[in-house]
Amino acid sequence: MQRVTITLDDTLMADLDQFIMDRGYQNRSEAIRDLARAGMQQTSGVMPPEQQCVAALVYVYDHGIRELAKRLTHAYHDHHSLAVSTLHVHLDHDHCLEVLVVRGKSAEVRQVADTLISTKGVKHGRLTITSSGTELK
């Protein structure tokens, strides 16, 4: 492990300490490591295609569109080996929210997300993808 010294202004340090307390980190180093990983992942854009990851795909769709729920289910089942869990929520008379938790190679996870989000009738969706943690040991 490397030791790094950084300089932060008082306001940012107070915000960081509050973040650490709110999230229950044991120390500043743990929090800064997590923030650095998240920042690098977000700015790099894409994980290597073969890297193992876990992800949550959240999307809202109009369940009144003919056969849409069936098409979404079939698309998800086409990649059943990635499936970890699904949550389905009825938002109102016309709209449903689904949260799909998947695990696998990042390229496969992104393919499932792209397929589902681009399906006609899906209003919007977002993929939150992160490392599975296996390479961080």
PyMOL CGO cylinders between C-alpha atoms (Angstrom):
from pymol import cmd
from pymol.cgo import CYLINDER

trace = [
    CYLINDER, 0.00, 0.00, 0.00, 1.08, 3.55, -0.72, 0.3, 1, 1, 1, 1, 1, 1,
    CYLINDER, 1.08, 3.55, -0.72, 0.78, 6.46, 1.70, 0.3, 1, 1, 1, 1, 1, 1,
    CYLINDER, 0.78, 6.46, 1.70, -0.44, 9.71, 0.11, 0.3, 1, 1, 1, 1, 1, 1,
    CYLINDER, -0.44, 9.71, 0.11, -0.71, 13.17, 1.61, 0.3, 1, 1, 1, 1, 1, 1,
    CYLINDER, -0.71, 13.17, 1.61, -3.37, 15.56, 0.29, 0.3, 1, 1, 1, 1, 1, 1,
    CYLINDER, -3.37, 15.56, 0.29, -4.37, 19.09, 1.17, 0.3, 1, 1, 1, 1, 1, 1,
    CYLINDER, -4.37, 19.09, 1.17, -8.06, 19.97, 1.52, 0.3, 1, 1, 1, 1, 1, 1,
    CYLINDER, -8.06, 19.97, 1.52, -9.63, 23.27, 2.46, 0.3, 1, 1, 1, 1, 1, 1,
    CYLINDER, -9.63, 23.27, 2.46, -11.54, 23.39, 5.74, 0.3, 1, 1, 1, 1, 1, 1,
    CYLINDER, -11.54, 23.39, 5.74, -14.99, 23.28, 4.14, 0.3, 1, 1, 1, 1, 1, 1,
    CYLINDER, -14.99, 23.28, 4.14, -14.20, 20.22, 2.04, 0.3, 1, 1, 1, 1, 1, 1,
    CYLINDER, -14.20, 20.22, 2.04, -12.61, 18.50, 5.05, 0.3, 1, 1, 1, 1, 1, 1,
    CYLINDER, -12.61, 18.50, 5.05, -15.72, 19.16, 7.13, 0.3, 1, 1, 1, 1, 1, 1,
    CYLINDER, -15.72, 19.16, 7.13, -17.89, 17.78, 4.32, 0.3, 1, 1, 1, 1, 1, 1,
    CYLINDER, -17.89, 17.78, 4.32, -15.68, 14.69, 4.05, 0.3, 1, 1, 1, 1, 1, 1,
    CYLINDER, -15.68, 14.69, 4.05, -15.80, 14.09, 7.81, 0.3, 1, 1, 1, 1, 1, 1,
    CYLINDER, -15.80, 14.09, 7.81, -19.60, 14.41, 7.74, 0.3, 1, 1, 1, 1, 1, 1,
    CYLINDER, -19.60, 14.41, 7.74, -19.74, 11.95, 4.81, 0.3, 1, 1, 1, 1, 1, 1,
    CYLINDER, -19.74, 11.95, 4.81, -17.57, 9.52, 6.78, 0.3, 1, 1, 1, 1, 1, 1,
    CYLINDER, -17.57, 9.52, 6.78, -19.77, 9.80, 9.86, 0.3, 1, 1, 1, 1, 1, 1,
    CYLINDER, -19.77, 9.80, 9.86, -23.04, 9.55, 7.88, 0.3, 1, 1, 1, 1, 1, 1,
    CYLINDER, -23.04, 9.55, 7.88, -21.88, 6.44, 6.02, 0.3, 1, 1, 1, 1, 1, 1,
    CYLINDER, -21.88, 6.44, 6.02, -20.21, 4.76, 8.99, 0.3, 1, 1, 1, 1, 1, 1,
    CYLINDER, -20.21, 4.76, 8.99, -16.68, 4.50, 7.63, 0.3, 1, 1, 1, 1, 1, 1,
    CYLINDER, -16.68, 4.50, 7.63, -14.08, 3.47, 10.18, 0.3, 1, 1, 1, 1, 1, 1,
    CYLINDER, -14.08, 3.47, 10.18, -11.56, 6.04, 8.97, 0.3, 1, 1, 1, 1, 1, 1,
    CYLINDER, -11.56, 6.04, 8.97, -10.78, 8.63, 6.29, 0.3, 1, 1, 1, 1, 1, 1,
    CYLINDER, -10.78, 8.63, 6.29, -8.60, 6.25, 4.28, 0.3, 1, 1, 1, 1, 1, 1,
    CYLINDER, -8.60, 6.25, 4.28, -11.45, 3.80, 3.67, 0.3, 1, 1, 1, 1, 1, 1,
    CYLINDER, -11.45, 3.80, 3.67, -13.78, 6.59, 2.57, 0.3, 1, 1, 1, 1, 1, 1,
    CYLINDER, -13.78, 6.59, 2.57, -11.23, 8.20, 0.27, 0.3, 1, 1, 1, 1, 1, 1,
    CYLINDER, -11.23, 8.20, 0.27, -10.36, 4.83, -1.33, 0.3, 1, 1, 1, 1, 1, 1,
    CYLINDER, -10.36, 4.83, -1.33, -14.06, 4.20, -2.07, 0.3, 1, 1, 1, 1, 1, 1,
    CYLINDER, -14.06, 4.20, -2.07, -14.55, 7.72, -3.41, 0.3, 1, 1, 1, 1, 1, 1,
    CYLINDER, -14.55, 7.72, -3.41, -11.44, 7.41, -5.60, 0.3, 1, 1, 1, 1, 1, 1,
    CYLINDER, -11.44, 7.41, -5.60, -12.61, 4.05, -7.03, 0.3, 1, 1, 1, 1, 1, 1,
    CYLINDER, -12.61, 4.05, -7.03, -16.07, 5.44, -7.74, 0.3, 1, 1, 1, 1, 1, 1,
    CYLINDER, -16.07, 5.44, -7.74, -14.67, 8.58, -9.35, 0.3, 1, 1, 1, 1, 1, 1,
    CYLINDER, -14.67, 8.58, -9.35, -12.25, 6.66, -11.57, 0.3, 1, 1, 1, 1, 1, 1,
    CYLINDER, -12.25, 6.66, -11.57, -14.96, 4.23, -12.61, 0.3, 1, 1, 1, 1, 1, 1,
    CYLINDER, -14.96, 4.23, -12.61, -17.37, 7.04, -13.43, 0.3, 1, 1, 1, 1, 1, 1,
    CYLINDER, -17.37, 7.04, -13.43, -14.86, 9.06, -15.43, 0.3, 1, 1, 1, 1, 1, 1,
    CYLINDER, -14.86, 9.06, -15.43, -13.34, 6.09, -17.24, 0.3, 1, 1, 1, 1, 1, 1,
    CYLINDER, -13.34, 6.09, -17.24, -16.79, 5.23, -18.54, 0.3, 1, 1, 1, 1, 1, 1,
    CYLINDER, -16.79, 5.23, -18.54, -16.40, 1.57, -19.32, 0.3, 1, 1, 1, 1, 1, 1,
    CYLINDER, -16.40, 1.57, -19.32, -15.00, -1.42, -17.49, 0.3, 1, 1, 1, 1, 1, 1,
    CYLINDER, -15.00, -1.42, -17.49, -12.98, -3.87, -19.53, 0.3, 1, 1, 1, 1, 1, 1,
    CYLINDER, -12.98, -3.87, -19.53, -15.47, -6.18, -21.31, 0.3, 1, 1, 1, 1, 1, 1,
    CYLINDER, -15.47, -6.18, -21.31, -14.22, -9.31, -19.53, 0.3, 1, 1, 1, 1, 1, 1,
    CYLINDER, -14.22, -9.31, -19.53, -14.17, -7.78, -16.02, 0.3, 1, 1, 1, 1, 1, 1,
    CYLINDER, -14.17, -7.78, -16.02, -16.61, -9.33, -13.57, 0.3, 1, 1, 1, 1, 1, 1,
    CYLINDER, -16.61, -9.33, -13.57, -19.11, -6.85, -12.20, 0.3, 1, 1, 1, 1, 1, 1,
    CYLINDER, -19.11, -6.85, -12.20, -22.40, -6.51, -10.38, 0.3, 1, 1, 1, 1, 1, 1,
    CYLINDER, -22.40, -6.51, -10.38, -25.04, -4.06, -11.50, 0.3, 1, 1, 1, 1, 1, 1,
    CYLINDER, -25.04, -4.06, -11.50, -28.50, -2.73, -10.88, 0.3, 1, 1, 1, 1, 1, 1,
    CYLINDER, -28.50, -2.73, -10.88, -30.60, -1.87, -13.89, 0.3, 1, 1, 1, 1, 1, 1,
    CYLINDER, -30.60, -1.87, -13.89, -33.51, 0.39, -13.01, 0.3, 1, 1, 1, 1, 1, 1,
    CYLINDER, -33.51, 0.39, -13.01, -36.11, 1.24, -15.62, 0.3, 1, 1, 1, 1, 1, 1,
    CYLINDER, -36.11, 1.24, -15.62, -39.66, 2.55, -15.86, 0.3, 1, 1, 1, 1, 1, 1,
    CYLINDER, -39.66, 2.55, -15.86, -42.06, 1.37, -18.52, 0.3, 1, 1, 1, 1, 1, 1,
    CYLINDER, -42.06, 1.37, -18.52, -45.66, 1.74, -19.61, 0.3, 1, 1, 1, 1, 1, 1,
    CYLINDER, -45.66, 1.74, -19.61, -47.25, -1.61, -18.86, 0.3, 1, 1, 1, 1, 1, 1,
    CYLINDER, -47.25, -1.61, -18.86, -50.23, -0.74, -21.06, 0.3, 1, 1, 1, 1, 1, 1,
    CYLINDER, -50.23, -0.74, -21.06, -48.18, -1.10, -24.24, 0.3, 1, 1, 1, 1, 1, 1,
    CYLINDER, -48.18, -1.10, -24.24, -49.18, -4.33, -25.91, 0.3, 1, 1, 1, 1, 1, 1,
    CYLINDER, -49.18, -4.33, -25.91, -46.90, -7.27, -25.05, 0.3, 1, 1, 1, 1, 1, 1,
    CYLINDER, -46.90, -7.27, -25.05, -44.23, -4.98, -23.54, 0.3, 1, 1, 1, 1, 1, 1,
    CYLINDER, -44.23, -4.98, -23.54, -44.02, -6.76, -20.18, 0.3, 1, 1, 1, 1, 1, 1,
    CYLINDER, -44.02, -6.76, -20.18, -43.78, -10.07, -22.01, 0.3, 1, 1, 1, 1, 1, 1,
    CYLINDER, -43.78, -10.07, -22.01, -41.00, -8.78, -24.30, 0.3, 1, 1, 1, 1, 1, 1,
    CYLINDER, -41.00, -8.78, -24.30, -39.05, -7.39, -21.35, 0.3, 1, 1, 1, 1, 1, 1,
    CYLINDER, -39.05, -7.39, -21.35, -39.37, -10.66, -19.48, 0.3, 1, 1, 1, 1, 1, 1,
    CYLINDER, -39.37, -10.66, -19.48, -38.20, -12.64, -22.51, 0.3, 1, 1, 1, 1, 1, 1,
    CYLINDER, -38.20, -12.64, -22.51, -35.21, -10.31, -23.00, 0.3, 1, 1, 1, 1, 1, 1,
    CYLINDER, -35.21, -10.31, -23.00, -34.22, -10.74, -19.36, 0.3, 1, 1, 1, 1, 1, 1,
    CYLINDER, -34.22, -10.74, -19.36, -34.72, -14.51, -19.48, 0.3, 1, 1, 1, 1, 1, 1,
    CYLINDER, -34.72, -14.51, -19.48, -32.48, -14.68, -22.56, 0.3, 1, 1, 1, 1, 1, 1,
    CYLINDER, -32.48, -14.68, -22.56, -29.68, -13.74, -20.15, 0.3, 1, 1, 1, 1, 1, 1,
    CYLINDER, -29.68, -13.74, -20.15, -30.86, -15.74, -17.14, 0.3, 1, 1, 1, 1, 1, 1,
    CYLINDER, -30.86, -15.74, -17.14, -27.31, -16.76, -16.21, 0.3, 1, 1, 1, 1, 1, 1,
    CYLINDER, -27.31, -16.76, -16.21, -26.67, -13.14, -15.17, 0.3, 1, 1, 1, 1, 1, 1,
    CYLINDER, -26.67, -13.14, -15.17, -29.78, -12.89, -12.99, 0.3, 1, 1, 1, 1, 1, 1,
    CYLINDER, -29.78, -12.89, -12.99, -29.44, -12.36, -9.28, 0.3, 1, 1, 1, 1, 1, 1,
    CYLINDER, -29.44, -12.36, -9.28, -32.75, -10.74, -8.34, 0.3, 1, 1, 1, 1, 1, 1,
    CYLINDER, -32.75, -10.74, -8.34, -35.69, -8.70, -9.65, 0.3, 1, 1, 1, 1, 1, 1,
    CYLINDER, -35.69, -8.70, -9.65, -37.97, -6.17, -7.99, 0.3, 1, 1, 1, 1, 1, 1,
    CYLINDER, -37.97, -6.17, -7.99, -41.20, -5.07, -9.67, 0.3, 1, 1, 1, 1, 1, 1,
    CYLINDER, -41.20, -5.07, -9.67, -43.11, -2.01, -8.42, 0.3, 1, 1, 1, 1, 1, 1,
    CYLINDER, -43.11, -2.01, -8.42, -46.46, -0.67, -9.66, 0.3, 1, 1, 1, 1, 1, 1,
    CYLINDER, -46.46, -0.67, -9.66, -45.97, 3.11, -9.69, 0.3, 1, 1, 1, 1, 1, 1,
    CYLINDER, -45.97, 3.11, -9.69, -49.44, 4.07, -10.89, 0.3, 1, 1, 1, 1, 1, 1,
    CYLINDER, -49.44, 4.07, -10.89, -52.18, 2.80, -13.20, 0.3, 1, 1, 1, 1, 1, 1,
    CYLINDER, -52.18, 2.80, -13.20, -49.92, 2.95, -16.28, 0.3, 1, 1, 1, 1, 1, 1,
    CYLINDER, -49.92, 2.95, -16.28, -46.31, 2.66, -15.12, 0.3, 1, 1, 1, 1, 1, 1,
    CYLINDER, -46.31, 2.66, -15.12, -44.11, 0.05, -13.52, 0.3, 1, 1, 1, 1, 1, 1,
    CYLINDER, -44.11, 0.05, -13.52, -40.57, 0.24, -12.22, 0.3, 1, 1, 1, 1, 1, 1,
    CYLINDER, -40.57, 0.24, -12.22, -38.26, -2.74, -12.34, 0.3, 1, 1, 1, 1, 1, 1,
    CYLINDER, -38.26, -2.74, -12.34, -34.92, -3.19, -10.68, 0.3, 1, 1, 1, 1, 1, 1,
    CYLINDER, -34.92, -3.19, -10.68, -32.81, -6.02, -12.03, 0.3, 1, 1, 1, 1, 1, 1,
    CYLINDER, -32.81, -6.02, -12.03, -29.69, -7.10, -10.19, 0.3, 1, 1, 1, 1, 1, 1,
    CYLINDER, -29.69, -7.10, -10.19, -27.23, -8.87, -12.45, 0.3, 1, 1, 1, 1, 1, 1,
    CYLINDER, -27.23, -8.87, -12.45, -23.73, -10.28, -12.14, 0.3, 1, 1, 1, 1, 1, 1,
    CYLINDER, -23.73, -10.28, -12.14, -21.29, -11.27, -14.86, 0.3, 1, 1, 1, 1, 1, 1,
    CYLINDER, -21.29, -11.27, -14.86, -18.86, -9.90, -17.44, 0.3, 1, 1, 1, 1, 1, 1,
    CYLINDER, -18.86, -9.90, -17.44, -19.35, -6.18, -17.93, 0.3, 1, 1, 1, 1, 1, 1,
    CYLINDER, -19.35, -6.18, -17.93, -19.91, -6.54, -21.69, 0.3, 1, 1, 1, 1, 1, 1,
    CYLINDER, -19.91, -6.54, -21.69, -22.76, -9.00, -21.11, 0.3, 1, 1, 1, 1, 1, 1,
    CYLINDER, -22.76, -9.00, -21.11, -24.29, -6.84, -18.37, 0.3, 1, 1, 1, 1, 1, 1,
    CYLINDER, -24.29, -6.84, -18.37, -24.21, -3.78, -20.61, 0.3, 1, 1, 1, 1, 1, 1,
    CYLINDER, -24.21, -3.78, -20.61, -25.77, -5.76, -23.46, 0.3, 1, 1, 1, 1, 1, 1,
    CYLINDER, -25.77, -5.76, -23.46, -28.72, -6.76, -21.28, 0.3, 1, 1, 1, 1, 1, 1,
    CYLINDER, -28.72, -6.76, -21.28, -29.12, -3.17, -20.07, 0.3, 1, 1, 1, 1, 1, 1,
    CYLINDER, -29.12, -3.17, -20.07, -28.96, -1.73, -23.58, 0.3, 1, 1, 1, 1, 1, 1,
    CYLINDER, -28.96, -1.73, -23.58, -31.50, -4.25, -24.84, 0.3, 1, 1, 1, 1, 1, 1,
    CYLINDER, -31.50, -4.25, -24.84, -34.00, -3.56, -22.07, 0.3, 1, 1, 1, 1, 1, 1,
    CYLINDER, -34.00, -3.56, -22.07, -33.60, 0.23, -21.96, 0.3, 1, 1, 1, 1, 1, 1,
    CYLINDER, -33.60, 0.23, -21.96, -33.93, 0.56, -25.74, 0.3, 1, 1, 1, 1, 1, 1,
    CYLINDER, -33.93, 0.56, -25.74, -37.12, -1.52, -25.89, 0.3, 1, 1, 1, 1, 1, 1,
    CYLINDER, -37.12, -1.52, -25.89, -40.03, 0.53, -27.22, 0.3, 1, 1, 1, 1, 1, 1,
    CYLINDER, -40.03, 0.53, -27.22, -42.26, 1.51, -24.30, 0.3, 1, 1, 1, 1, 1, 1,
    CYLINDER, -42.26, 1.51, -24.30, -39.46, 1.78, -21.75, 0.3, 1, 1, 1, 1, 1, 1,
    CYLINDER, -39.46, 1.78, -21.75, -39.64, 5.41, -20.64, 0.3, 1, 1, 1, 1, 1, 1,
    CYLINDER, -39.64, 5.41, -20.64, -36.17, 5.65, -19.17, 0.3, 1, 1, 1, 1, 1, 1,
    CYLINDER, -36.17, 5.65, -19.17, -33.57, 3.51, -17.48, 0.3, 1, 1, 1, 1, 1, 1,
    CYLINDER, -33.57, 3.51, -17.48, -30.19, 3.63, -15.84, 0.3, 1, 1, 1, 1, 1, 1,
    CYLINDER, -30.19, 3.63, -15.84, -27.49, 1.06, -15.27, 0.3, 1, 1, 1, 1, 1, 1,
    CYLINDER, -27.49, 1.06, -15.27, -25.38, 1.35, -12.16, 0.3, 1, 1, 1, 1, 1, 1,
    CYLINDER, -25.38, 1.35, -12.16, -22.42, -0.95, -12.54, 0.3, 1, 1, 1, 1, 1, 1,
    CYLINDER, -22.42, -0.95, -12.54, -19.58, -1.62, -10.16, 0.3, 1, 1, 1, 1, 1, 1,
    CYLINDER, -19.58, -1.62, -10.16, -16.79, -4.05, -9.63, 0.3, 1, 1, 1, 1, 1, 1,
    CYLINDER, -16.79, -4.05, -9.63, -17.73, -7.38, -8.11, 0.3, 1, 1, 1, 1, 1, 1,
    CYLINDER, -17.73, -7.38, -8.11, -14.87, -6.82, -5.67, 0.3, 1, 1, 1, 1, 1, 1,
    CYLINDER, -14.87, -6.82, -5.67, -13.02, -9.97, -6.63, 0.3, 1, 1, 1, 1, 1, 1,
    CYLINDER, -13.02, -9.97, -6.63, -10.02, -8.05, -8.00, 0.3, 1, 1, 1, 1, 1, 1,
    CYLINDER, -10.02, -8.05, -8.00, -9.77, -5.81, -4.89, 0.3, 1, 1, 1, 1, 1, 1,
    CYLINDER, -9.77, -5.81, -4.89, -8.53, -8.49, -2.48, 0.3, 1, 1, 1, 1, 1, 1,
]
cmd.load_cgo(trace, "trace")
